Amino acid sequence: MVEGLEVWALTHDRELREALVDTRFRRNWRTWRALSEGEVATDHPVAAMVYLDNMLTVDGEAHRRMRGPVSKAFTPRRVEALRPAVGAVVDSLLEELAERDGPVDLKAEFAYPLSMRVFSELFGIPERDHDRMRQMVATAFSPSTPEEVRAMREQLDAFLTELISDKRSEPGEDLTSALVSATDEEHQLSDAELRDTLWLLVTAGFETTSSALVNGVQALLSHPEQLALLRSGSAAWTDAVEEVLRQAGSVATLPFLFAAEDVEIGGRTVRAGEPVLLAYLAANLDTDRYGADAAEFDLTRSRPRHLAFGHGPHTCLGAALARLELEVALKALFTRFPEVSLVEGDVPRLGSVFINSPASLPVRLSAQRAAA
């Protein structure tokens, strides 16, 4: 059960990989029998995440057409060119933290501002809209009532209408302007597709990266012997990033694949029209693929490629940028504050089926401040 919905869940690596490239499964919500027949309302909190027309909820040629304009912004060369800008944002945020006394919340004061600023720079979104976006995304990923979903969609519609209007009247070099102009070019998007694509990019653009970053900090502070290897140069920060993404990934699950016909998978039959939940985090801990110690955080182990960014034609376009942000931010944080430590006590988790992350991450930046 997921928020009152009966769904299948793919929790093992092999079956999840198979399903993600199996054309008998579709992304298009029109394949979902219960939704099409009115058994599930379109303002159901989970249904609302897929009742859209963007590159995550379409297949085949429609998917290639919608993905094209976005993919141009995430080529390896363009992403690597962002490294100095990401580093500058990281350094600025860490400098601000250095002025603080007492514990700081690394999620609210470092991870979120970093991912938000990088995303907003890429998409040309002004700072005045940052809190607005954060609230909408929090609603989208949290348990919500249909009333809250409808209110969020009204806020979203107003935000996207304003954003699209601004970019049409004053286009810039940002990705939002490129998507708006693409409505008249080769990869033409309808008005609905444009809005739904922007909503996908907003929801996926910063929450997942900021959550992965705090997960990484928490994991490394909980494994000081492995952190010591990174600080001494005996292990690479890129290896740490991959293990964070595998063992402590921020995307626990995503909805949905839908069976276009009866499909036998993992010894079960998924009937035509039934939804399948993509349990990425569970699959990344699959002992059949990653070993008996798959649940353990160990950056020294050589493991197969994980599923943190998906697999197949819908693999996350922002994977390279997320890796870059994590690498730069983790290395800079632990270099700038060599005595950083977790504040003792339970850390509450986000109340979300989809996002794996603490709601906050209180730390002390130096031993002297901890003693004081």
Backbone hydrogen bonds in HBPLUS format (Angstrom, degrees):
<---DONOR---> <-ACCEPTOR-->    atom                        ^
c    i                          cat <-CA-CA->   ^        H-A-AA   ^      H-
h    n   atom  resd res      DA  || num        DHA   H-A  angle D-A-AA Bond
n    s   type  num  typ     dist DA aas  dist angle  dist       angle   num
A0002-VAL N   A0005-LEU O   2.83 MM   3  4.99 150.2  1.91 137.0 147.0     1
A0005-LEU N   A0002-VAL O   2.93 MM   3  4.99 150.5  2.02 106.1 115.8     2
A0008-TRP N   A0275-PRO O   3.12 MM 267  6.36 175.8  2.12 154.5 153.2     3
A0277-LEU N   A0008-TRP O   2.64 MM 269  5.95 174.1  1.65 154.1 152.8     4
A0010-LEU N   A0277-LEU O   3.02 MM 267  6.24 168.6  2.03 171.4 168.6     5
A0279-ALA N   A0010-LEU O   3.22 MM 269  5.63 145.2  2.35 140.2 147.5     6
A0016-LEU N   A0012-HIS O   3.03 MM   4  6.10 159.5  2.07 156.1 162.6     7
A0017-ARG N   A0013-ASP O   2.92 MM   4  6.08 167.6  1.93 158.8 161.9     8
A0018-GLU N   A0014-ARG O   2.99 MM   4  6.18 160.9  2.02 149.0 154.8     9
A0019-ALA N   A0015-GLU O   2.98 MM   4  6.13 162.5  2.01 147.7 151.9    10
A0020-LEU N   A0016-LEU O   3.05 MM   4  6.21 153.8  2.12 149.7 156.2    11
A0021-VAL N   A0018-GLU O   3.25 MM   3  5.68 154.2  2.32 107.7 115.0    12
A0022-ASP N   A0019-ALA O   3.21 MM   3  4.91 158.9  2.25  98.4 104.8    13
A0025-PHE N   A0022-ASP O   3.00 MM   3  5.81 167.2  2.02 123.0 127.1    14
A0260-ALA N   A0024-ARG O   2.77 MM 236  5.44 173.2  1.77 166.8 167.4    15
A0026-ARG N   A0258-PHE O   2.74 MM 232  5.12 163.1  1.77 145.9 151.1    16
A0258-PHE N   A0026-ARG O   2.78 MM 232  5.12 151.5  1.86 146.7 155.7    17
A0031-THR N   A0028-ASN O   3.01 MM   3  5.88 168.7  2.02 125.5 128.9    18
A0032-TRP N   A0029-TRP O   2.99 MM   3  5.33 160.5  2.03 111.7 118.0    19
A0036-SER N   A0032-TRP O   2.98 MM   4  6.16 169.4  1.99 160.4 163.8    20
A0033-ARG N   A0273-GLY O   3.01 MM 240  4.50 151.2  2.10 114.1 123.2    21
A0037-GLU N   A0033-ARG O   2.89 MM   4  6.01 149.4  1.98 155.1 163.1    22
A0039-GLU N   A0034-ALA O   2.78 MM   5  4.92 128.3  2.05 155.3 163.3    23
A0040-VAL N   A0034-ALA O   3.12 MM   6  5.66 143.7  2.26 126.6 123.2    24
A0038-GLY N   A0035-LEU O   3.14 MM   3  5.17 163.0  2.17 104.8 109.6    25
A0044-HIS N   A0041-ALA O   3.07 MM   3  5.35 161.0  2.11 112.4 114.0    26
A0048-ALA N   A0044-HIS O   2.80 MM   4  5.82 158.2  1.85 167.8 171.1    27
A0049-MET N   A0046-VAL O   2.97 MM   3  5.39 149.5  2.06 109.6 118.8    28
A0050-VAL N   A0047-ALA O   2.98 MM   3  5.47 149.7  2.07 112.8 121.4    29
A0051-TYR N   A0047-ALA O   2.88 MM   4  5.94 132.8  2.10 153.7 168.4    30
A0052-LEU N   A0050-VAL O   2.75 MM   2  5.32 140.0  1.90 102.6  90.7    31
A0057-THR N   A0054-ASN O   2.98 MM   3  5.49 152.1  2.06 116.3 124.5    32
A0063-HIS N   A0059-ASP O   3.37 MM   4  4.95 154.3  2.44 103.9 107.0    33
A0063-HIS N   A0060-GLY O   3.11 MM   3  5.34 120.4  2.48 100.7 114.8    34
A0064-ARG N   A0060-GLY O   3.09 MM   4  6.47 158.2  2.14 151.3 157.5    35
A0065-ARG N   A0061-GLU O   2.92 MM   4  6.11 157.5  1.97 151.3 157.3    36
A0066-MET N   A0062-ALA O   3.08 MM   4  6.26 158.9  2.13 146.1 150.9    37
A0067-ARG N   A0063-HIS O   2.90 MM   4  5.95 154.9  1.96 151.3 158.8    38
A0068-GLY N   A0064-ARG O   3.09 MM   4  5.98 145.8  2.22 140.9 147.7    39
A0071-SER N   A0067-ARG O   2.91 MM   4  6.00 160.9  1.95 164.6 171.1    40
A0073-ALA N   A0070-VAL O   3.03 MM   3  5.73 151.6  2.12 119.0 126.2    41
A0074-PHE N   A0071-SER O   3.05 MM   3  5.30 155.7  2.11 108.6 116.2    42
A0079-VAL N   A0075-THR O   2.95 MM   4  6.17 164.0  1.97 164.8 170.0    43
A0080-GLU N   A0076-PRO O   2.98 MM   4  6.07 167.5  1.99 149.2 152.9    44
A0081-ALA N   A0077-ARG O   3.06 MM   4  6.24 143.6  2.20 140.1 149.9    45
A0082-LEU N   A0079-VAL O   2.91 MM   3  5.31 152.7  1.98 110.2 119.1    46
A0083-ARG N   A0080-GLU O   3.08 MM   3  5.45 166.0  2.10 113.6 118.0    47
A0086-VAL N   A0082-LEU O   2.90 MM   4  6.15 162.8  1.93 164.0 169.8    48
A0087-GLY N   A0083-ARG O   2.89 MM   4  6.04 163.9  1.91 155.6 160.3    49
A0088-ALA N   A0084-PRO O   2.93 MM   4  6.14 149.1  2.03 143.9 152.0    50
A0089-VAL N   A0085-ALA O   3.11 MM   4  6.39 157.4  2.17 148.4 153.3    51
A0090-VAL N   A0086-VAL O   2.96 MM   4  6.22 165.4  1.98 154.8 159.0    52
A0091-ASP N   A0087-GLY O   2.92 MM   4  6.08 167.3  1.93 151.1 154.4    53
A0092-SER N   A0088-ALA O   3.02 MM   4  6.13 157.1  2.07 144.5 150.8    54
A0093-LEU N   A0089-VAL O   3.00 MM   4  6.23 161.9  2.04 153.5 157.7    55
A0094-LEU N   A0090-VAL O   2.95 MM   4  6.17 162.8  1.98 155.9 160.9    56
A0095-GLU N   A0091-ASP O   2.95 MM   4  6.06 149.9  2.04 143.9 152.1    57
A0096-GLU N   A0092-SER O   3.11 MM   4  6.38 150.5  2.20 142.3 149.7    58
A0097-LEU N   A0093-LEU O   3.00 MM   4  6.34 152.5  2.08 145.7 153.3    59
A0098-ALA N   A0094-LEU O   2.96 MM   4  6.19 143.9  2.10 143.1 152.5    60
A0099-GLU N   A0096-GLU O   3.20 MM   3  5.55 149.9  2.30 105.0 113.4    61
A0100-ARG N   A0097-LEU O   2.94 MM   3  5.28 162.8  1.97 114.2 119.9    62
A0104-VAL N   A0363-VAL O   2.92 MM 259  5.57 156.9  1.97 156.3 163.2    63
A0363-VAL N   A0104-VAL O   2.87 MM 259  5.57 157.1  1.92 156.7 163.1    64
A0109-GLU N   A0105-ASP O   2.84 MM   4  5.80 157.7  1.89 160.0 167.6    65
A0106-LEU N   A0361-LEU O   2.95 MM 255  5.42 155.2  2.01 146.5 138.9    66
A0110-PHE N   A0106-LEU O   3.02 MM   4  4.97 128.7  2.30 119.5 124.7    67
A0111-ALA N   A0106-LEU O   2.80 MM   5  6.16 165.3  1.83 165.8 169.1    68
A0112-TYR N   A0107-LYS O   2.85 MM   5  5.73 164.1  1.87 157.2 160.2    69
A0114-LEU N   A0110-PHE O   3.01 MM   4  5.99 156.5  2.07 147.6 154.7    70
A0115-SER N   A0111-ALA O   3.09 MM   4  6.27 178.0  2.09 156.0 155.9    71
A0116-MET N   A0112-TYR O   2.90 MM   4  5.91 161.0  1.93 157.2 163.4    72
A0117-ARG N   A0113-PRO O   2.93 MM   4  5.91 161.0  1.96 143.9 148.9    73
A0118-VAL N   A0114-LEU O   3.04 MM   4  6.24 167.8  2.06 158.9 162.1    74
A0119-PHE N   A0115-SER O   3.00 MM   4  5.99 164.5  2.02 143.6 148.7    75
A0120-SER N   A0116-MET O   2.85 MM   4  5.91 163.4  1.88 147.9 153.4    76
A0121-GLU N   A0117-ARG O   2.96 MM   4  6.01 153.1  2.03 143.8 150.4    77
A0122-LEU N   A0118-VAL O   3.11 MM   4  6.29 159.2  2.16 147.7 153.0    78
A0123-PHE N   A0119-PHE O   2.94 MM   4  6.18 150.1  2.03 150.3 159.0    79
A0124-GLY N   A0120-SER O   2.71 MM   4  5.45 111.5  2.17 137.0 150.4    80
A0125-ILE N   A0120-SER O   2.92 MM   5  4.69 155.8  1.98 130.1 137.2    81
A0175-LEU N   A0122-LEU O   2.97 MM  53  6.20 172.7  1.98 154.5 156.1    82
A0129-ASP N   A0126-PRO O   3.03 MM   3  5.83 163.0  2.06 121.7 126.8    83
A0130-HIS N   A0127-GLU O   3.07 MM   3  5.35 170.7  2.08 116.9 119.8    84
A0133-MET N   A0129-ASP O   2.98 MM   4  6.21 159.3  2.03 155.9 160.4    85
A0134-ARG N   A0130-HIS O   2.98 MM   4  6.21 162.6  2.01 152.4 157.6    86
A0135-GLN N   A0131-ASP O   3.04 MM   4  6.23 160.8  2.07 150.9 154.4    87
A0136-MET N   A0132-ARG O   3.23 MM   4  6.48 160.9  2.27 147.3 152.1    88
A0137-VAL N   A0133-MET O   2.97 MM   4  6.16 165.5  1.99 158.8 162.4    89
A0138-ALA N   A0134-ARG O   2.96 MM   4  6.09 155.9  2.02 147.0 154.0    90
A0139-THR N   A0135-GLN O   3.11 MM   4  6.34 153.6  2.19 144.9 151.0    91
A0140-ALA N   A0136-MET O   3.03 MM   4  6.29 154.8  2.09 144.8 151.9    92
A0141-PHE N   A0137-VAL O   3.09 MM   4  6.32 150.6  2.18 151.7 157.4    93
A0142-SER N   A0139-THR O   3.39 MM   3  5.24 150.8  2.49  97.3 105.4    94
A0148-GLU N   A0145-THR O   3.03 MM   3  5.13 116.8  2.44  99.1 114.2    95
A0149-VAL N   A0145-THR O   2.94 MM   4  6.28 153.5  2.01 153.1 161.4    96
A0150-ARG N   A0146-PRO O   2.90 MM   4  6.15 160.6  1.94 149.4 153.9    97
A0151-ALA N   A0147-GLU O   2.99 MM   4  6.21 158.1  2.04 145.2 151.4    98
A0152-MET N   A0148-GLU O   2.88 MM   4  6.04 154.2  1.95 143.9 151.2    99
A0153-ARG N   A0149-VAL O   2.89 MM   4  6.15 156.6  1.94 151.0 157.2   100
A0154-GLU N   A0150-ARG O   3.01 MM   4  6.27 148.4  2.11 144.6 152.9   101
A0155-GLN N   A0151-ALA O   3.04 MM   4  6.35 157.2  2.10 146.4 152.2   102
A0156-LEU N   A0152-MET O   2.77 MM   4  6.01 154.8  1.83 148.2 156.5   103
A0157-ASP N   A0153-ARG O   2.79 MM   4  5.96 161.0  1.82 146.3 151.0   104
A0158-ALA N   A0154-GLU O   3.09 MM   4  6.31 160.5  2.13 145.6 150.4   105
A0159-PHE N   A0155-GLN O   2.92 MM   4  6.15 158.2  1.96 148.5 154.9   106
A0160-LEU N   A0156-LEU O   2.82 MM   4  6.04 172.5  1.83 164.6 165.3   107
A0161-THR N   A0157-ASP O   2.91 MM   4  5.93 156.8  1.96 145.5 152.6   108
A0162-GLU N   A0158-ALA O   3.11 MM   4  6.21 159.5  2.15 142.8 148.0   109
A0163-LEU N   A0159-PHE O   2.92 MM   4  6.14 160.2  1.96 149.0 155.2   110
A0164-ILE N   A0160-LEU O   2.86 MM   4  5.92 173.9  1.86 154.0 155.7   111
A0165-SER N   A0161-THR O   3.02 MM   4  6.05 158.7  2.07 141.7 148.3   112
A0166-ASP N   A0162-GLU O   2.96 MM   4  6.13 159.3  2.00 148.6 154.0   113
A0167-LYS N   A0163-LEU O   3.04 MM   4  6.30 159.2  2.08 151.3 156.6   114
A0168-ARG N   A0164-ILE O   2.93 MM   4  6.12 144.2  2.06 147.0 156.8   115
A0169-SER N   A0165-SER O   3.05 MM   4  6.24 152.8  2.13 147.8 154.6   116
A0170-GLU N   A0166-ASP O   2.79 MM   4  5.85 153.7  1.86 147.5 155.8   117
A0178-ALA N   A0174-ASP O   3.25 MM   4  6.59 150.4  2.34 139.7 148.1   118
A0179-LEU N   A0175-LEU O   2.90 MM   4  6.21 152.8  1.98 151.0 157.7   119
A0180-VAL N   A0176-THR O   2.92 MM   4  6.18 158.7  1.97 152.5 158.5   120
A0181-SER N   A0177-SER O   2.96 MM   4  6.15 161.9  1.99 148.9 153.5   121
A0182-ALA N   A0178-ALA O   2.97 MM   4  6.05 129.9  2.23 133.4 147.0   122
A0183-THR N   A0180-VAL O   3.27 MM   3  5.84 165.0  2.30 110.8 115.3   123
A0184-ASP N   A0181-SER O   3.10 MM   3  5.90 168.6  2.12 120.8 124.4   124
A0185-GLU N   A0182-ALA O   3.20 MM   3  4.81 170.6  2.21 100.7 103.1   125
A0194-LEU N   A0190-SER O   2.86 MM   4  6.05 157.5  1.91 154.1 160.1   126
A0195-ARG N   A0191-ASP O   3.07 MM   4  6.31 164.7  2.10 150.0 153.2   127
A0196-ASP N   A0192-ALA O   2.92 MM   4  6.09 166.6  1.94 152.0 156.2   128
A0197-THR N   A0193-GLU O   2.83 MM   4  5.84 148.5  1.93 143.2 151.8   129
A0198-LEU N   A0194-LEU O   3.02 MM   4  6.21 160.2  2.06 147.8 152.8   130
A0199-TRP N   A0195-ARG O   2.94 MM   4  6.21 151.5  2.02 145.1 153.6   131
A0200-LEU N   A0196-ASP O   3.01 MM   4  6.21 156.0  2.07 141.2 147.1   132
A0201-LEU N   A0197-THR O   3.01 MM   4  6.29 161.6  2.04 150.6 155.1   133
A0202-VAL N   A0198-LEU O   2.90 MM   4  6.12 152.1  1.98 147.5 155.1   134
A0203-THR N   A0199-TRP O   2.96 MM   4  6.17 169.9  1.98 155.6 157.8   135
A0204-ALA N   A0200-LEU O   2.90 MM   4  6.02 158.0  1.95 151.8 158.4   136
A0205-GLY N   A0201-LEU O   2.81 MM   4  5.28 122.2  2.14 132.5 145.0   137
A0210-SER N   A0206-PHE O   2.97 MM   4  6.01 168.2  1.98 154.2 157.9   138
A0211-SER N   A0207-GLU O   2.98 MM   4  6.03 158.1  2.03 147.9 154.2   139
A0212-ALA N   A0208-THR O   3.01 MM   4  6.14 152.6  2.09 138.8 146.4   140
A0213-LEU N   A0209-THR O   2.98 MM   4  6.19 150.0  2.07 146.0 154.0   141
A0214-VAL N   A0210-SER O   3.16 MM   4  6.50 162.1  2.19 150.1 152.7   142
A0215-ASN N   A0211-SER O   2.97 MM   4  6.14 154.3  2.04 146.0 154.0   143
A0216-GLY N   A0212-ALA O   2.91 MM   4  6.11 148.9  2.01 142.2 150.5   144
A0217-VAL N   A0213-LEU O   2.99 MM   4  6.34 157.3  2.04 151.8 157.3   145
A0218-GLN N   A0214-VAL O   2.96 MM   4  6.08 168.8  1.97 150.2 153.5   146
A0219-ALA N   A0215-ASN O   2.88 MM   4  6.06 157.8  1.93 147.0 153.5   147
A0220-LEU N   A0216-GLY O   2.98 MM   4  6.12 165.9  2.00 151.8 155.1   148
A0221-LEU N   A0217-VAL O   2.96 MM   4  6.08 160.9  2.00 152.8 158.3   149
A0222-SER N   A0218-GLN O   3.04 MM   4  6.09 132.9  2.27 136.4 148.4   150
A0222-SER N   A0219-ALA O   3.23 MM   3  5.10 129.6  2.50  90.4 103.8   151
A0223-HIS N   A0220-LEU O   3.13 MM   3  5.01 152.6  2.21  96.6 105.1   152
A0226-GLN N   A0223-HIS O   2.98 MM   3  5.60 135.2  2.18 117.0 127.9   153
A0227-LEU N   A0223-HIS O   3.13 MM   4  6.45 154.7  2.19 149.4 157.1   154
A0228-ALA N   A0224-PRO O   2.88 MM   4  6.03 148.3  1.98 143.4 151.4   155
A0230-LEU N   A0226-GLN O   3.29 MM   4  6.67 149.9  2.39 143.3 150.3   156
A0231-ARG N   A0227-LEU O   3.02 MM   4  6.33 160.5  2.06 153.0 158.2   157
A0232-SER N   A0228-ALA O   3.00 MM   4  6.13 146.7  2.12 144.9 153.1   158
A0234-SER N   A0229-LEU O   2.86 MM   5  4.93 125.3  2.17 155.4 159.9   159
A0235-ALA N   A0229-LEU O   3.13 MM   6  5.32 134.3  2.35 124.0 117.3   160
A0233-GLY N   A0230-LEU O   3.18 MM   3  5.17 147.6  2.29  97.9 107.6   161
A0239-ASP N   A0236-ALA O   3.05 MM   3  5.29 129.2  2.31 100.6 113.3   162
A0240-ALA N   A0236-ALA O   3.25 MM   4  6.71 149.9  2.34 142.8 151.0   163
A0241-VAL N   A0237-TRP O   2.95 MM   4  6.25 156.4  2.01 149.8 155.7   164
A0242-GLU N   A0238-THR O   3.12 MM   4  6.39 159.2  2.17 143.7 148.1   165
A0243-GLU N   A0239-ASP O   3.07 MM   4  6.34 156.8  2.12 148.2 154.2   166
A0244-VAL N   A0240-ALA O   2.90 MM   4  6.12 154.7  1.96 152.3 159.5   167
A0245-LEU N   A0241-VAL O   2.95 MM   4  6.17 164.1  1.98 152.7 156.8   168
A0246-ARG N   A0242-GLU O   2.97 MM   4  6.16 144.3  2.10 139.5 149.3   169
A0247-GLN N   A0243-GLU O   2.81 MM   4  5.77 158.4  1.85 152.3 155.3   170
A0248-ALA N   A0244-VAL O   2.82 MM   4  4.96 143.9  1.95 130.3 141.0   171
A0356-ASN N   A0250-SER O   2.70 MM 106  4.63 164.9  1.72 133.7 139.0   172
A0252-ALA N   A0354-PHE O   2.78 MM 102  5.15 138.0  1.96 141.9 149.6   173
A0281-LEU N   A0252-ALA O   3.16 MM  29  4.67 165.6  2.18 124.8 129.1   174
A0253-THR N   A0354-PHE O   3.41 MM 101  4.71 158.5  2.46 115.6 120.0   175
A0254-LEU N   A0278-LEU O   2.99 MM  24  5.19 138.1  2.17 130.2 143.1   176
A0278-LEU N   A0254-LEU O   2.97 MM  24  5.19 168.1  1.98 165.5 163.1   177
A0257-LEU N   A0276-VAL O   2.95 MM  19  4.99 155.7  2.01 139.2 147.0   178
A0276-VAL N   A0257-LEU O   2.67 MM  19  4.99 145.9  1.79 155.9 159.4   179
A0259-ALA N   A0274-GLU O   3.16 MM  15  5.72 160.7  2.20 154.5 157.2   180
A0273-GLY N   A0259-ALA O   2.64 MM  14  5.23 175.4  1.64 150.6 151.7   181
A0263-VAL N   A0270-VAL O   2.82 MM   7  5.16 161.6  1.86 147.5 153.6   182
A0270-VAL N   A0263-VAL O   2.78 MM   7  5.16 165.1  1.81 159.7 157.0   183
A0265-ILE N   A0268-ARG O   2.83 MM   3  5.43 160.5  1.86 157.7 163.8   184
A0268-ARG N   A0265-ILE O   3.03 MM   3  5.43 158.8  2.07 113.8 120.5   185
A0274-GLU N   A0271-ARG O   3.03 MM   3  5.68 157.2  2.08 146.2 145.3   186
A0283-ALA N   A0279-ALA O   3.07 MM   4  6.27 158.8  2.12 150.6 157.1   187
A0284-ASN N   A0280-TYR O   2.94 MM   4  6.19 143.9  2.07 147.4 157.5   188
A0285-LEU N   A0282-ALA O   3.05 MM   3  5.24 153.3  2.13 103.8 112.2   189
A0286-ASP N   A0283-ALA O   3.21 MM   3  5.08 159.2  2.25 108.6 108.6   190
A0289-ARG N   A0286-ASP O   3.17 MM   3  5.70 141.6  2.32 109.7 118.8   191
A0290-TYR N   A0286-ASP O   2.91 MM   4  6.01 175.0  1.91 164.6 165.7   192
A0291-GLY N   A0287-THR O   3.06 MM   4  4.57 137.6  2.24 119.4 120.9   193
A0294-ALA N   A0291-GLY O   2.99 MM   3  5.23 140.9  2.14 125.6 122.3   194
A0296-GLU N   A0293-ASP O   2.87 MM   3  5.44 159.0  1.92 121.1 128.2   195
A0301-ARG N   A0298-ASP O   3.35 MM   3  5.84 163.5  2.38 111.0 115.6   196
A0310-GLY N   A0307-LEU O   2.96 MM   3  4.88 168.4  1.97 111.6 113.6   197
A0316-CYS N   A0309-PHE O   2.89 MM   7  5.16 168.5  1.91 153.2 156.8   198
A0315-THR N   A0312-GLY O   3.09 MM   3  5.61 154.8  2.15 127.4 126.0   199
A0319-ALA N   A0316-CYS O   3.44 MM   3  5.61 160.5  2.48 111.0 110.8   200
A0322-ALA N   A0318-GLY O   2.94 MM   4  6.12 161.8  1.97 159.7 165.2   201
A0323-ARG N   A0319-ALA O   2.96 MM   4  6.19 162.4  1.99 153.5 158.1   202
A0324-LEU N   A0320-ALA O   2.99 MM   4  6.17 155.1  2.05 142.9 150.0   203
A0325-GLU N   A0321-LEU O   2.93 MM   4  6.19 166.4  1.95 155.1 157.7   204
A0326-LEU N   A0322-ALA O   2.99 MM   4  6.18 165.5  2.01 152.9 156.8   205
A0327-GLU N   A0323-ARG O   2.93 MM   4  6.08 167.1  1.95 152.5 156.2   206
A0328-VAL N   A0324-LEU O   2.99 MM   4  6.13 178.0  1.99 159.5 160.2   207
A0329-ALA N   A0325-GLU O   2.90 MM   4  5.87 164.7  1.93 149.1 154.3   208
A0330-LEU N   A0326-LEU O   2.94 MM   4  5.86 167.8  1.95 149.4 153.4   209
A0331-LYS N   A0327-GLU O   3.18 MM   4  6.14 167.5  2.20 148.0 151.7   210
A0332-ALA N   A0328-VAL O   3.06 MM   4  6.08 161.9  2.10 145.4 151.1   211
A0333-LEU N   A0329-ALA O   2.94 MM   4  5.97 163.4  1.96 149.6 154.5   212
A0334-PHE N   A0330-LEU O   3.15 MM   4  6.27 176.3  2.15 155.1 155.9   213
A0335-THR N   A0331-LYS O   3.06 MM   4  6.07 133.6  2.28 139.2 151.4   214
A0336-ARG N   A0332-ALA O   2.83 MM   4  5.86 165.4  1.85 152.4 156.5   215
A0337-PHE N   A0333-LEU O   2.94 MM   4  5.99 152.8  2.02 147.5 154.9   216
A0340-VAL N   A0337-PHE O   3.20 MM   3  5.48 167.1  2.22 119.3 119.2   217
A0341-SER N   A0364-ARG O   2.84 MM  23  5.33 153.0  1.92 152.2 160.6   218
A0364-ARG N   A0341-SER O   2.81 MM  23  5.33 159.4  1.85 154.9 162.0   219
A0343-VAL N   A0362-PRO O   3.11 MM  19  5.62 166.1  2.13 137.8 133.4   220
A0359-ALA N   A0348-PRO O   2.80 MM  11  5.77 165.4  1.82 139.4 144.2   221
A0350-LEU N   A0357-SER O   2.92 MM   7  5.89 167.0  1.93 167.3 162.9   222
A0352-SER N   A0350-LEU O   2.92 MM   2  5.51 134.4  2.13 103.1  90.1   223
A0370-ALA N   A0366-SER O   3.15 MM   4  6.42 149.3  2.24 141.2 150.1   224
A0371-ALA N   A0367-ALA O   2.91 MM   4  6.20 156.9  1.97 152.2 157.3   225
A0372-ALA N   A0368-GLN O   2.96 MM   4  6.21 154.6  2.03 146.8 154.0   226
